[in-house]
Amino acid sequence: MFDSLSNRLRGVVKTISGNARLTESNIQDALREVRIALLEADVAIPVVKAFIEEVKIEALGQKVMGSLRPGQELISVVNTKLTELMGQFNDGLNLSCVPPAVILMAGLQGAGKTTTVGKLAKRLKEIDKKKVLVVSADVYRPAAIEQLKLLVKSIGIECYASDISQKPLDIVKGAVEYATKHYFDVLIVDTAGRLSIDEHMMAEIKEISLELKPVETLFVADAMLGQDAVNTAKAFNDVLELTGIILTKMDGDSRGGAALSIRKITGKPIKFIGVSEKTNGLEPFYPDRLASRILGMGDLLSLIDEVKGSVNEAEAKKMMEKVKKGKKFDLEDFKMQFEQMNNMGGLGKILDKLPANIAEKAPQLINDKIVKRHVAIINSMTIKERRNPDLLKASRKKRIATGSGASVQEVNQLLKQFEQINGMMKKFGGGGMMKMMGGLKHLMPKL
């Protein structure tokens, strides 16, 4: 996420940090590089100008120029201004109303709106403990209604029945009536998308909005479109009065222009970001955490939140007690750690949230393919072998390699990594991934 921008800004940070003291001249040089990085990231020109000016005013102030650590102070200023640019605080959903709280979803076709409806419904059900109903008022796109129905069925969410012979306004009226009668807390309405903005689309969604009086009107934008996403959000806001924005496909956005411009241009907060295709791939948007990631300082708070949501507490507690009692961390436990990693979106997603100085030290040969291969190797072992890895001599390794489609060398690599993790587990005294994340917090770069 934001790889290009991140790499450029980290280069500026290294250059500035190498100066014994800051002068007006080298601050100007650094800000010129920051400006180029933001423009290359497709950040709106007016936003870039205002941002650079704000950083310049504060950077040339006494706090930075008179500091004993001017490089760190300048980085701190850039970090603060990036956070302010994106909204400063997380702005959650406002569901304080007489149920059902109606959430109206708007956006162009292809932005991932229907998928986002499913992700948001899952989040509201599992994290906020809400009874959620969804409905599709998209009678134009082939199979749109069926797509939403199948998506939410897989996560245990009810979908109000509608079909293409109905008018969108009649569909949403019926859905509200049904949601009220059956005591749903939240109704999420998926509206029709178009390939571009048109008068008919705007008139229809405005009519639906006037009928529903939603507590939240969320615009779903494709982050990879950069300034096009920002301009479209602004056009929708002129008609609908949006309450927030959801940026999808953030995991594929290497530039970051939409995230850095959209709040300033529209005045509306980014409430969530889509970070994967999975149904749990929707995260609350924290401007301070994203600014930290862009500057290479990681986002361990979000990573810890993900660990809490992904780790099976009963299993983690069981493993912690096991280690506390002096029992060895075995290959069964090792396999469980891999599965937890997979539940969190894979190794790449975890490394993306670690500070750059730590992520760069991660073994270059480890990736999600190798993790899957490691699981296959462990699955080819007997229970006795998993619980007592010391049994794994040459003949057993050969059998395991054959059974898992791996080589003996790969089996040896797995066992070597297991020993390294075993040592780490002893160091952290059990607790698995949660304890390790807690330990990593202390390694974050200080501003």
C-alpha positions in Angstrom: 0.0 0.0 0.0 1.4 3.4 -1.1 4.8 1.8 -1.9 5.9 4.5 -4.3 5.0 7.4 -2.0 6.4 5.6 1.0 9.7 4.9 -0.6 10.1 8.5 -1.8 9.3 10.0 1.6 11.5 7.6 3.5 14.4 8.7 1.2 13.7 12.3 2.2 13.6 11.3 5.9 17.0 9.6 5.6 18.5 12.6 4.0 17.2 15.0 6.6 18.2 12.7 9.5 21.7 12.7 8.2 22.1 16.5 8.7 23.7 17.7 11.9 21.5 20.7 11.9 18.8 22.1 9.7 19.0 25.3 7.8 16.4 27.1 5.7 18.3 25.9 2.6 18.2 22.1 3.4 14.6 22.4 4.6 13.7 23.9 1.3 15.5 21.0 -0.5 13.6 18.4 1.6 10.2 20.1 1.0 10.9 20.2 -2.8 11.4 16.4 -2.7 8.2 16.0 -0.6 6.3 18.1 -3.2 7.6 15.9 -6.0 6.6 12.7 -4.1 3.1 14.0 -3.5 2.6 15.0 -7.1 3.8 11.7 -8.3 1.3 10.1 -5.9 -1.5 11.9 -7.8 -2.3 14.2 -4.9 -4.4 17.2 -6.0 -2.2 20.2 -6.8 -4.1 22.6 -4.5 -3.7 20.1 -1.7 0.0 19.7 -2.3 0.5 23.5 -2.3 -1.4 24.0 1.0 0.4 21.0 2.6 3.9 22.1 1.7 3.2 25.7 2.9 1.9 24.5 6.3 4.9 22.2 6.8 7.3 25.0 5.7 5.8 27.5 8.2 6.1 25.1 11.1 9.5 23.7 10.0 11.0 27.1 9.9 9.7 27.9 13.3 11.9 27.9 16.5 10.8 24.4 17.6 12.5 22.7 14.7 15.4 25.1 14.0 16.4 25.2 17.6 16.0 21.5 18.3 18.9 19.3 19.3 17.3 16.6 17.0 16.1 18.7 14.1 15.7 15.8 11.7 13.3 14.0 14.0 11.4 17.2 14.7 10.9 17.8 10.9 9.7 14.2 10.4 7.3 14.8 13.3 5.9 17.9 11.6 5.4 16.1 8.3 3.7 13.2 10.2 1.4 15.6 12.0 0.4 17.5 8.8 -0.2 14.2 6.9 -2.5 13.1 9.7 -4.4 16.5 9.7 -4.6 16.3 5.9 -6.5 12.9 6.1 -8.7 13.9 8.9 -6.7 13.5 12.2 -9.2 11.1 13.9 -11.1 8.0 13.0 -14.7 9.0 12.3 -17.0 6.0 13.0 -20.5 5.3 11.8 -23.3 7.3 13.5 -26.1 4.8 14.2 -27.7 6.7 17.0 -31.4 6.8 15.9 -34.6 4.8 16.2 -33.9 1.4 14.5 -33.5 0.6 11.7 -30.5 2.9 11.1 -30.4 3.2 7.3 -27.0 3.3 5.5 -27.2 4.3 1.9 -24.3 3.1 -0.3 -23.4 5.1 -3.5 -20.7 4.8 -6.1 -19.8 4.0 -9.7 -19.9 0.5 -11.1 -16.6 -1.4 -10.6 -15.6 0.4 -7.4 -16.5 -2.7 -5.3 -19.7 -1.3 -3.8 -21.7 -4.5 -3.5 -18.7 -6.4 -2.0 -18.2 -3.5 0.4 -21.9 -3.8 1.5 -21.2 -7.4 2.5 -18.0 -6.5 4.3 -19.7 -3.7 6.2 -22.6 -6.0 7.1 -20.2 -8.6 8.5 -18.4 -6.0 10.5 -21.6 -4.6 12.0 -22.8 -8.0 12.9 -19.6 -9.5 14.3 -17.9 -6.5 15.9 -20.8 -4.1 16.7 -23.3 -7.0 17.5 -26.0 -5.5 15.3 -28.9 -7.3 13.6 -28.3 -6.3 10.0 -30.5 -6.5 6.9 -29.2 -5.7 3.4 -31.1 -4.9 0.2 -30.1 -4.4 -3.4 -31.9 -1.6 -5.3 -29.8 -2.2 -8.4 -32.2 -3.4 -11.1 -29.9 -2.5 -14.0 -26.7 -4.5 -13.6 -27.2 -8.2 -14.5 -27.1 -10.5 -11.5 -26.4 -7.6 -9.1 -29.3 -8.7 -6.7 -28.2 -12.3 -6.9 -24.5 -11.3 -6.2 -25.5 -9.5 -3.0 -27.8 -12.3 -1.9 -25.1 -15.0 -2.3 -22.4 -12.8 -0.7 -24.3 -12.1 2.5 -25.7 -15.7 2.8 -22.1 -16.9 3.3 -21.7 -14.7 6.3 -25.1 -15.3 7.8 -26.7 -11.9 6.9 -30.3 -11.7 5.7 -31.0 -10.1 2.3 -34.4 -8.5 1.6 -36.0 -10.1 -1.5 -36.1 -7.8 -4.6 -36.1 -8.4 -8.4 -35.4 -6.4 -11.6 -39.2 -6.0 -12.3 -39.5 -3.6 -9.4 -38.8 0.1 -9.2 -35.9 0.9 -6.9 -38.0 3.3 -4.8 -40.6 0.5 -4.2 -37.8 -1.9 -3.2 -36.3 0.4 -0.5 -39.8 1.2 0.9 -40.5 -2.5 1.3 -37.1 -3.1 2.9 -37.6 -0.4 5.5 -41.0 -1.7 6.4 -39.6 -5.3 6.7 -36.7 -4.1 8.8 -39.0 -2.2 11.1 -41.4 -5.1 11.5 -38.6 -7.7 12.2 -36.6 -5.5 14.6 -33.4 -5.1 12.6 -30.9 -2.6 14.0 -29.4 -1.6 10.6 -30.5 -1.6 7.0 -27.8 -1.3 4.3 -29.1 -0.2 0.9 -27.0 -1.1 -2.2 -27.9 1.3 -5.0 -27.2 1.1 -8.7 -23.8 2.0 -10.0 -23.0 3.4 -13.5 -19.9 3.5 -15.6 -20.0 7.3 -15.3 -22.0 10.0 -13.6 -25.3 10.7 -15.4 -28.5 12.7 -14.6 -30.8 9.7 -14.4 -28.5 8.0 -11.9 -28.2 11.1 -9.7 -32.0 11.8 -9.8 -32.8 8.2 -8.8 -30.4 8.1 -5.9 -31.5 11.5 -4.7 -35.1 10.3 -4.7 -34.1 7.2 -2.7 -32.2 9.3 -0.2 -35.2 11.7 0.3 -37.4 8.7 0.9 -35.1 6.9 3.3 -33.5 9.8 5.2 -30.4 7.7 5.9 -28.3 8.3 9.0 -25.2 7.5 6.8 -24.7 8.1 3.1 -21.4 6.5 2.2 -19.6 6.9 -1.2 -17.6 3.9 -2.2 -14.6 5.0 -4.3 -11.8 3.0 -6.0 -8.6 4.2 -4.4 -6.6 3.2 -7.5 -8.4 5.8 -9.6 -6.6 8.6 -7.8 -7.9 12.1 -8.7 -10.8 10.6 -10.7 -12.1 9.0 -7.4 -11.8 12.4 -5.7 -13.7 14.2 -8.4 -16.5 11.6 -8.5 -16.9 11.8 -4.8 -17.2 15.6 -5.0 -19.9 15.3 -7.7 -21.9 12.9 -5.6 -21.5 15.1 -2.5 -23.0 18.0 -4.4 -26.2 16.0 -5.0 -26.4 13.7 -1.9 -24.7 15.4 1.0 -22.4 12.4 1.9 -21.6 11.6 5.5 -18.4 9.6 4.7 -16.3 7.8 2.2 -15.1 4.2 1.9 -11.9 3.7 -0.2 -11.7 0.3 -1.8 -8.7 -1.6 -3.2 -6.2 0.2 -0.9 -4.1 -2.9 -0.9 -3.4 -2.4 -4.7 -2.9 1.4 -4.5 0.8 2.2 -4.7 0.3 6.0 -5.1 -2.1 7.2 -2.4 -3.5 10.3 -4.1 -7.1 9.6 -3.3 -6.5 8.9 0.4 -4.4 12.1 0.7 -6.8 14.4 -1.3 -10.3 13.3 -0.8 -10.9 14.6 2.8 -9.5 18.1 1.8 -11.4 18.3 -1.4 -14.8 17.0 -0.3 -14.7 17.9 3.4 -16.0 14.4 4.2 -14.2 11.8 6.3 -12.9 8.5 5.1 -14.6 6.0 7.4 -13.3 2.7 6.2 -10.7 1.3 3.7 -10.9 -2.0 1.8 -7.7 -3.9 2.2 -8.4 -7.3 0.6 -11.1 -9.2 -1.3 -12.0 -11.3 1.8 -15.2 -10.5 3.7 -13.1 -9.4 6.6 -11.1 -7.1 4.4 -12.6 -3.8 5.7 -10.8 -1.7 8.3 -11.7 1.5 10.1 -9.6 4.4 8.7 -7.2 5.9 11.2 -5.4 9.0 9.6 -2.6 8.9 12.2 -1.8 5.2 11.7 -1.8 5.6 7.9 0.5 8.7 8.1 2.8 6.6 10.3 2.9 3.8 7.7 3.6 6.2 4.8 6.6 7.5 6.7 7.9 4.0 7.3 7.1 3.9 11.0 4.6 1.1 10.7 1.1 0.6 12.1 1.4 -1.8 15.0 -1.8 -0.6 16.7 -3.9 -1.8 13.7 -1.8 -5.0 13.5 -2.5 -5.7 17.2 -6.2 -5.0 16.6 -6.1 -7.6 13.7 -4.4 -10.1 15.9 -7.1 -9.7 18.5 -9.8 -10.2 15.9 -8.1 -13.2 14.2 -6.6 -15.2 17.0 -8.6 -17.9 18.6 -8.5 -16.8 22.3 -9.1 -20.3 23.7 -6.3 -21.7 21.6 -3.9 -18.8 22.4 -4.7 -19.2 26.2 -4.1 -22.9 26.0 -0.7 -22.4 24.3 0.3 -19.7 26.8 -0.5 -22.0 29.7 1.4 -24.8 28.0 4.6 -22.7 27.7 4.2 -21.3 31.2 4.2 -24.8 32.6 7.5 -25.5 30.9 6.2 -27.6 28.1 7.8 -27.1 24.7 6.3 -25.1 21.9 5.8 -27.9 19.2 5.0 -28.1 15.5 1.2 -28.3 16.2 1.6 -24.8 17.8 3.8 -23.7 14.9 1.1 -24.7 12.4 -1.5 -22.8 14.4 0.6 -19.6 14.2 0.7 -20.1 10.4 -3.1 -20.4 10.3 -3.5 -17.3 12.4 -1.2 -15.5 10.0 -3.4 -16.6 7.1 -6.5 -15.4 8.9 -5.0 -12.0 9.1 -4.5 -11.8 5.3 -1.0 -13.4 5.0 2.5 -12.5 5.7 2.6 -9.6 3.2 -0.2 -7.8 5.0 1.6 -8.2 8.3 4.9 -6.9 7.0 3.1 -4.0 5.5 2.2 -2.8 8.9 5.6 -3.3 10.5 8.1 -0.4 10.8 10.3 -0.3 7.7 13.5 -1.0 9.7 11.9 -4.2 11.1 10.1 -5.4 7.9 13.3 -5.0 5.9 15.1 -7.4 8.3 12.4 -10.1 7.7 13.8 -13.2 6.0 13.6 -12.5 2.2 12.9 -16.1 1.4 9.7 -16.2 3.5 6.5 -15.5 1.6 2.9 -16.7 1.6 3.7 -19.6 -0.8 6.3 -20.9 1.5 4.0 -20.6 4.5 1.4 -22.8 2.7 4.2 -25.3 1.9 5.2 -25.3 5.5 1.7 -26.2 6.5 1.6 -29.0 4.0 4.9 -30.4 5.4 3.6 -30.3 9.0 0.3 -32.0 7.8 2.5 -34.8 6.4 3.9 -35.6 9.9 2.4 -37.9 12.4 0.9 -36.4 15.6 3.9 -37.9 17.5 6.4 -36.2 15.2 4.6 -32.9 15.5 4.7 -33.0 19.3 8.3 -34.2 19.4 10.3 -32.8 16.5 13.5 -34.4 17.9 12.2 -37.6 16.3 12.7 -36.2 12.9 15.8 -37.9 11.6 16.9 -38.5 7.9 14.4 -41.3 7.1 11.4 -39.6 8.6 12.3 -36.3 6.8 12.5 -38.1 3.5 9.0 -39.7 4.0 7.6 -36.3 5.0 9.1 -34.6 2.0 7.6 -37.2 -0.3 4.2 -37.0 1.3 4.0 -33.2 1.1 5.6 -32.8 -2.4 8.5 -30.9 -0.9 12.3 -31.6 -0.7 14.3 -32.7 2.3 16.0 -29.3 2.2 12.6 -27.6 2.6 11.8 -29.8 5.5 15.1 -28.7 7.1 14.3 -25.1 6.4 11.0 -25.4 8.2 12.7 -27.1 11.2 15.3 -24.3 11.4 12.6 -21.6 11.4 10.7 -23.6 14.0 13.8 -23.5 16.3 14.1 -19.7 15.8 10.4 -19.2 16.7 10.8 -21.6 19.6 13.5 -19.4 21.0 11.3 -16.3 20.5 8.4 -18.0 22.3 10.6 -18.7 25.3 11.8 -15.1 25.3 8.3 -13.7 25.4 7.1 -16.4 27.9 4.2 -17.8 25.8 1.2 -15.9 24.5 2.1 -16.5 20.8 1.5 -13.7 18.3 -0.2 -11.3 20.8 2.9 -11.3 23.0 5.2 -10.9 20.0 3.2 -7.9 18.8 3.4 -6.3 22.3 7.1 -6.8 22.2 7.4 -5.2 18.7 5.7 -2.0 20.0 8.8 -1.1 21.9 10.9 -1.3 18.7 8.9 1.5 16.9 11.0 4.4 15.8 10.7 7.4 18.2 9.8 10.8 16.8 
